[in-house]
Amino acid sequence: MPLVALLGGRLHLRLVALGVVAFATLVVTPAHADPRAELEKARASFLARNWSDAEERLRVLLDPKSGLRERSVISPARMYLGASLIAQGKSDEAKEVFEKLVLDDPTFDPDPLSFPSDAINTFIDVRSSLLEQIRNAQQTAARLAAEKKAREEAEREAQRVWLEKVKAQAAEEKITVRHNRVVASLPFGAGQFQNGQPVLGWVFLGTEVAAIAGTAVTYGMYFYARSRENEELRRPGGDVNRLVAQYHQRAEDVRVANLAFAGAFLGIAAIGIIQAHVAFVPESPEKRKRELPPLGGPRRSSPVAGLAVSGIAPIVSPLPGKDGTPGGALFGVRGFVF
């Protein structure tokens, strides 16, 4: 019998616990009901001047635990809660509710026909006192947004400039060019160009080419004058004394000019060669342009469709004969694709 009583007592406790849980569920259920329906119930209590019931329903609806996030429900609920508090003489609490309403929803404008004048006036006073704070908050938000945008644009510009510098550096290849004394011993400013003196190189090149051109032209004139002199000597009845002497003198004058041009070429070339050896630079850095790979370009195609050649190398291997001596050779290529 005591065991039965004990079991009965435990069963009774379990039933009581289940009843408590069911009651708690019923109490909490309204908070999880349709927010708009709960707002209409609170509004009905407010219109019926049941201020305490309206306050209780609205506090349950606005409880953070309810998870309510809809501004279209929260803002009217706060307005009704503030009006209910004012109707009960709780002006300080009503002002706190109106402050939250104005700060969270600055554009909210209550219907003057739905609330008492005391509630509307209190709300207007609270909103007026917070307008400066709201304006400052908006200006601060706008300033922070503008600063963020300017900072992002500056970062993008800096990244663009950095990328251009990297591309410029990648597109240039620095090499060391070793100079040769043989080149320095060549005429036509070759040594000067090699030493990195292009202006001086062009001077020697131009003067030496002009000297060679003068030598070639005067040689042709000399050959012509000698030919005419010989023709006059062989022509019967020719005026030997006058024409032959003229052509002979002309040939001698042109010959002097020809020798002068040739000597000028040799002298200028010698000066250029000496200067190139005196100012000889063993090596100099040089920048060369190199092509950048295309962005996201395809890999080099291979004979096998859809594959890219990674590496290819020739194969040369001797083939042994029957007696151990080389009997041939194997030629081919090896590599792999992926």
NORSULPE-V516639 format. One record per helix or strand. SS is the DSSP state (H for helix, E for strand). FROM is the first residue (numbers start at 1). LEN is the number of residues. If there is no record, write none. Layout:
SS_FROM_LEN ; SS_FROM_LEN
This chain:
H_2_31 ; H_35_13 ; H_51_12 ; H_64_3 ; H_71_17 ; H_91_14 ; H_117_54 ; E_172_7 ; H_181_4 ; H_190_5 ; H_198_37 ; H_240_39 ; E_283_7 ; E_301_1 ; E_308_13 ; E_326_12
